[in-house]
Amino acid sequence: MRRYWGLALSGGALRATTHIGVLKVLEEAGLRPDYIAGTSMGSLIGALYAAGLGSQEITNFLLEDENLLRLFSSSFSLKRLCLLLRGWAKSKLKLQRSAQGAPLGLIGGGTFEKVLGTVLGEKTLSDLTLPFAAVAADLNSNKRVIFASPRYLPGPLPPRSVRTEGKLVEAIRASCSIPGIFAPKIMDEHCLVDGMILDNLPVEVVRYMGADVVVAVGVDHIGKKLAPVGNIFEVLTQSVELMSSEMTQIRVDEYAQLYIRPLIFDVGHLDLTKIPYCIERGESAARAALPQLKKLIRL
């Protein structure tokens, strides 16, 4: 008897492009998940896949015209940095009660949405035929915000979670908003930042979507020496990953039947030249896990 199964894709900046390799192997095996959820980079790759792009098309989009670099560096400017530092200094020196007027991040996020919109257009979460969810964190309520169509996540919801809708591009922008790097995505009463703050690998969300079998794909630290941290982006990203790692493992142990963990610790978060290597590592890990996956979903 076939069992319904879903993929949970973690964040991890550039390292998480290993997810593309995992999807490639699944395509070759003729296996398509019934549900998919992602956080941060996992939400970006998962959304592109749920919107109908294959693994090669996702690779082409990210590498074409340096789209990946444009997504994560587009709105930065020296002026923006100076405004940020000036607001911080005034607040510290108590020259004003708050840092009003200072940017909320080094990158505004507008160009991120514009670049992603070239491939996703005005699609909403309800337009997708493959049930998909993206996870963000709300600074105002300290809750996990799950972007999903009500028909794919009608309820009940996981604890301390709320569901919302909107355009697919906006959901991905919110889920990828690394604190300090991206300005939060403001939507209604929500002030949204990168979902890895609360849920870097949304296995619980996939289970609540209806999956009998949950397959986790993560790029978390596994006790190996990591690539040297060389910039503020990597400092912030690595710090958030470390803070969320223990809760990630707890949720994986409780909700996932299979954990695919590509060996990718030796890649920096911003090394664009390593994307083919990351994809290859994802392929290797997925091929090794394929027999167990087939057994789990065809019981």
Wavefront OBJ file of the C-alpha trace (Angstrom):
o trace
v 0.000 0.000 0.000
v 1.390 3.393 -1.033
v 1.989 5.917 1.726
v 1.830 9.682 1.260
v 5.173 11.306 1.866
v 6.685 14.745 2.081
v 10.015 16.542 1.933
v 11.260 19.061 4.494
v 14.102 21.232 3.149
v 16.338 23.119 5.571
v 17.929 26.519 5.394
v 21.691 26.853 5.121
v 22.409 29.580 2.537
v 24.565 28.327 -0.340
v 25.112 24.948 1.318
v 21.406 24.264 0.939
v 21.729 24.114 -2.853
v 22.415 20.453 -2.064
v 18.607 20.182 -2.120
v 18.753 20.507 -5.903
v 20.857 17.343 -6.085
v 18.364 15.510 -3.885
v 15.489 16.572 -6.158
v 17.472 15.470 -9.215
v 17.881 11.940 -7.857
v 14.188 11.763 -6.952
v 13.287 12.837 -10.485
v 15.512 10.147 -11.974
v 13.837 7.559 -9.740
v 10.359 8.759 -10.721
v 9.557 9.795 -7.151
v 7.613 12.990 -6.525
v 6.698 14.037 -2.984
v 3.067 14.579 -2.070
v 4.007 17.508 0.182
v 6.974 19.845 0.465
v 7.936 22.502 2.998
v 11.058 24.607 3.305
v 12.802 27.204 5.394
v 15.071 29.969 4.070
v 17.039 28.603 1.074
v 14.988 25.431 1.414
v 11.843 27.487 0.883
v 13.321 29.085 -2.237
v 14.267 25.771 -3.841
v 11.078 24.094 -2.648
v 8.906 26.885 -4.062
v 10.581 26.726 -7.461
v 10.057 22.959 -7.506
v 6.426 23.228 -6.396
v 5.858 25.838 -9.115
v 6.808 23.268 -11.750
v 10.545 23.760 -12.295
v 12.707 20.654 -12.501
v 16.101 20.352 -10.835
v 17.971 21.453 -13.962
v 15.662 24.431 -14.457
v 16.217 25.481 -10.839
v 19.974 25.245 -11.351
v 19.757 27.271 -14.546
v 17.701 29.995 -12.884
v 20.046 30.382 -9.906
v 23.188 30.491 -12.044
v 21.770 32.471 -14.978
v 22.906 36.121 -14.945
v 24.226 35.492 -11.403
v 20.638 35.460 -10.118
v 21.652 33.837 -6.833
v 24.140 36.609 -6.137
v 21.566 39.259 -7.103
v 18.979 37.718 -4.782
v 21.196 38.025 -1.730
v 23.173 41.198 -2.367
v 21.068 43.394 -4.580
v 20.006 46.274 -2.363
v 23.148 46.738 -0.290
v 24.867 50.104 -0.460
v 27.437 52.049 1.577
v 24.749 54.654 2.260
v 22.480 51.990 3.765
v 25.280 50.742 6.001
v 26.082 54.271 7.161
v 22.418 54.893 8.034
v 22.322 51.653 9.984
v 25.458 52.519 11.958
v 24.293 56.095 12.589
v 20.961 54.920 13.975
v 22.713 52.368 16.205
v 25.176 54.977 17.488
v 22.443 57.493 18.304
v 20.506 54.854 20.180
v 23.571 53.800 22.192
v 24.499 57.371 23.014
v 20.878 58.056 23.991
v 20.700 60.996 21.624
v 17.268 59.743 20.707
v 14.922 57.219 22.238
v 15.102 54.832 19.327
v 16.883 54.293 16.055
v 13.913 55.463 14.011
v 14.857 56.049 10.410
v 17.732 53.554 10.457
v 17.452 50.616 8.040
v 16.259 47.320 9.491
v 18.886 45.386 7.524
v 21.760 45.741 5.083
v 19.558 44.511 2.207
v 16.127 45.943 1.582
v 14.645 42.919 -0.176
v 12.877 44.692 -3.041
v 15.234 43.408 -5.704
v 15.058 39.915 -4.211
v 11.331 39.892 -4.934
v 11.853 41.394 -8.386
v 14.410 38.765 -9.433
v 12.340 35.903 -8.039
v 9.269 37.354 -9.722
v 10.856 36.840 -13.147
v 10.250 33.124 -12.770
v 7.351 32.923 -10.279
v 5.374 35.937 -11.473
v 2.230 36.660 -9.431
v 1.667 33.068 -8.349
v 0.023 32.568 -4.971
v 0.319 29.555 -2.700
v -3.163 28.465 -3.812
v -2.014 28.359 -7.451
v 0.368 25.484 -6.769
v -0.703 21.935 -7.591
v 1.964 20.456 -5.307
v 1.141 21.238 -1.645
v 3.858 23.616 -0.438
v 4.596 25.562 2.742
v 7.275 28.111 3.622
v 8.275 28.930 7.195
v 9.136 32.356 8.618
v 9.400 33.760 12.161
v 7.327 36.680 13.438
v 9.263 39.098 15.662
v 6.017 40.642 16.910
v 4.437 37.469 18.254
v 7.405 35.101 18.631
v 5.483 32.556 16.588
v 6.249 30.415 13.559
v 4.392 31.738 10.528
v 3.542 29.091 7.948
v 2.778 30.314 4.444
v 0.416 27.731 2.967
v -2.859 27.446 1.122
v -5.754 26.549 3.467
v -6.593 23.575 1.255
v -3.113 22.141 1.854
v -2.900 23.042 5.555
v -6.491 23.407 6.764
v -5.716 22.771 10.424
v -5.033 22.007 13.145
v -1.690 23.774 13.119
v 1.521 22.866 14.943
v 1.865 24.495 18.393
v 2.827 28.199 18.501
v 2.143 28.571 14.789
v -0.116 30.679 12.608
v -0.947 30.183 8.953
v -1.069 32.953 6.404
v -1.316 33.291 2.638
v -0.091 35.692 0.004
v 2.046 35.733 -3.100
v 4.650 33.010 -3.394
v 7.416 35.575 -3.907
v 6.513 37.342 -0.660
v 6.487 34.083 1.279
v 9.983 33.178 0.079
v 11.284 36.678 0.734
v 10.015 36.449 4.334
v 11.447 32.992 4.902
v 14.880 34.060 3.586
v 15.175 37.314 5.587
v 18.292 36.604 7.648
v 18.222 39.027 10.622
v 20.690 41.871 10.239
v 21.273 41.070 6.563
v 17.742 41.425 5.164
v 15.206 43.903 6.436
v 12.194 42.008 7.830
v 9.222 41.497 5.548
v 6.324 43.509 6.956
v 2.930 41.936 6.226
v -0.174 43.124 8.065
v 0.599 42.676 11.776
v 3.612 40.438 11.095
v 7.288 41.456 11.163
v 8.824 38.440 9.452
v 12.392 37.166 9.441
v 14.180 33.986 8.405
v 12.293 30.898 9.537
v 15.470 29.210 10.753
v 15.143 31.300 13.927
v 12.340 28.991 15.076
v 12.258 26.083 12.621
v 15.205 25.510 10.293
v 13.972 22.102 9.100
v 10.144 22.021 8.980
v 9.518 18.304 9.479
v 6.661 19.016 11.873
v 4.959 21.201 9.266
v 5.165 18.429 6.653
v 3.560 15.993 9.074
v 0.720 18.428 9.796
v 0.195 18.870 6.053
v -0.782 15.200 5.951
v 2.344 13.164 5.203
v 2.537 9.582 6.495
v 6.279 9.577 5.879
v 8.449 12.648 6.448
v 11.845 12.893 4.748
v 14.159 15.546 6.181
v 16.950 17.060 4.092
v 19.347 19.132 6.186
v 22.814 20.649 5.994
v 23.396 21.153 9.702
v 26.725 20.716 11.472
v 27.700 17.056 11.993
v 30.853 17.397 14.058
v 33.226 18.203 11.209
v 35.389 21.293 10.912
v 33.451 23.931 9.002
v 34.746 26.201 6.261
v 36.293 29.380 7.754
v 33.871 32.212 8.517
v 34.933 35.123 6.344
v 32.227 37.812 6.343
v 29.277 39.229 8.266
v 26.789 37.169 6.237
v 28.458 33.938 7.327
v 28.803 35.091 10.940
v 25.082 35.792 11.231
v 23.953 32.743 9.267
v 26.230 30.358 11.132
v 25.184 31.816 14.490
v 21.488 31.335 13.780
v 22.087 27.773 12.545
v 23.959 26.896 15.734
v 21.208 28.346 17.913
v 18.532 26.303 16.164
v 20.476 23.038 15.769
v 19.344 21.362 18.997
v 15.635 22.020 18.385
v 16.076 20.854 14.798
v 17.404 17.495 15.945
v 14.608 17.094 18.496
v 11.952 17.654 15.822
v 13.689 15.366 13.334
v 13.791 12.567 15.912
v 10.075 12.999 16.581
v 8.621 13.582 13.126
v 10.971 12.273 10.405
v 11.387 8.678 9.267
v 14.406 9.437 7.082
v 17.110 12.092 7.453
v 19.262 12.877 4.425
v 22.358 14.870 5.465
v 24.748 15.727 2.601
v 28.387 16.111 3.682
v 28.753 19.792 2.894
v 30.497 21.239 5.947
v 33.550 22.325 3.908
v 31.679 24.926 1.829
v 31.302 28.591 2.766
v 27.867 30.194 2.702
v 28.746 32.538 -0.177
v 31.094 30.517 -2.399
v 29.163 30.555 -5.675
v 31.828 28.477 -7.413
v 30.874 25.532 -5.174
v 27.250 25.239 -6.314
v 27.966 22.309 -8.694
v 29.856 20.613 -5.852
v 26.923 21.180 -3.469
v 24.498 19.684 -5.974
v 26.795 16.682 -6.420
v 26.939 16.161 -2.633
v 23.150 16.246 -2.528
v 22.968 13.638 -5.270
v 25.349 11.319 -3.432
v 23.402 11.545 -0.184
v 20.057 11.005 -1.937
v 21.284 7.958 -3.872
v 22.509 6.387 -0.657
v 19.096 6.975 0.955
v 17.006 5.904 -2.046
v 16.526 2.218 -1.091
v 15.276 3.171 2.367
v 12.985 5.849 0.945
v 11.412 3.395 -1.516
v 10.839 0.938 1.291
v 9.200 3.572 3.499
v 6.740 4.900 0.916
v 5.753 1.561 -0.617
v 4.938 -0.447 2.500
l 1 2 3 4 5 6 7 8 9 10 11 12 13 14 15 16 17 18 19 20 21 22 23 24 25 26 27 28 29 30 31 32 33 34 35 36 37 38 39 40 41 42 43 44 45 46 47 48 49 50 51 52 53 54 55 56 57 58 59 60 61 62 63 64 65 66 67 68 69 70 71 72 73 74 75 76 77 78 79 80 81 82 83 84 85 86 87 88 89 90 91 92 93 94 95 96 97 98 99 100 101 102 103 104 105 106 107 108 109 110 111 112 113 114 115 116 117 118 119 120 121 122 123 124 125 126 127 128 129 130 131 132 133 134 135 136 137 138 139 140 141 142 143 144 145 146 147 148 149 150 151 152 153 154 155 156 157 158 159 160 161 162 163 164 165 166 167 168 169 170 171 172 173 174 175 176 177 178 179 180 181 182 183 184 185 186 187 188 189 190 191 192 193 194 195 196 197 198 199 200 201 202 203 204 205 206 207 208 209 210 211 212 213 214 215 216 217 218 219 220 221 222 223 224 225 226 227 228 229 230 231 232 233 234 235 236 237 238 239 240 241 242 243 244 245 246 247 248 249 250 251 252 253 254 255 256 257 258 259 260 261 262 263 264 265 266 267 268 269 270 271 272 273 274 275 276 277 278 279 280 281 282 283 284 285 286 287 288 289 290 291 292 293 294 295 296 297 298 299
